[in-house]
Amino acid sequence: EKTIKVDEPYKNYTFKLKRRYYYDSAFFFGASTITGFKDVGIGGYIGGYIKNFYIHGDIHWGVIPSEAIYWNDLQTDNAPVKYSYKPLQFGGKFGYGFILGNRYRLTPHVGLCGTRVQGERLEYNDSSFDPCVCSAISINGGVKWSCALASCVEINITPEYYYPVYRTELYKAIYNTSPRVKTWC
């Protein structure tokens, strides 16, 4: 930004202008997918930048169920009960965005993620044991790299690492049984 005075007659002025794609305050929302080596989730997110400080909330539903997991009820003499599980993940992030040039933004961030695992009984059995719902909490850290394609459209890649800080006993049992559940939290 610059102010110039143009009261001299017959003087030529040359300006070099660049389009500005990123600002220190912005709002965003969208749909997203998360992928692991053995899993896929779909969902959405909402957030923004306020003076380059980044705040973000998201929710994702698991698409691919876990392998069949069999549970025995030790109080009765019934056959094992067969269950399959899908996750619901929700969380938030906080960070700071660095605008690099006029098309790129780099945002390191930290956050918290909750995972609620819902079981579905695949075979009926009159067992009193019901391993349907369990949960876990993780902290995460990552870097969001964004590239502006147009003034209101960007593409971003966000590699993240999750570290579990709490798991219910049922979640631990499922985690130790299923390789797919290990990618959830």
Secondary structure, 3 states (H helix, E strand, C coil): CCCCCCCCCCCCCCCCCCCCCCCCCEEEEEEEEEECCCCEEEEEEEEEEECCEEEEEEEEEECCCCCCEEECCCCCCCCCEEEEEEEEEEEEEEEECEEECCCEEEEEEEEEEEEEEEEEECCCCCCCCCCCEEEEEEEEEEEEEEEEEECCEEEEECCEEEEEEEECHHHHHHHHHCCCHHHCC
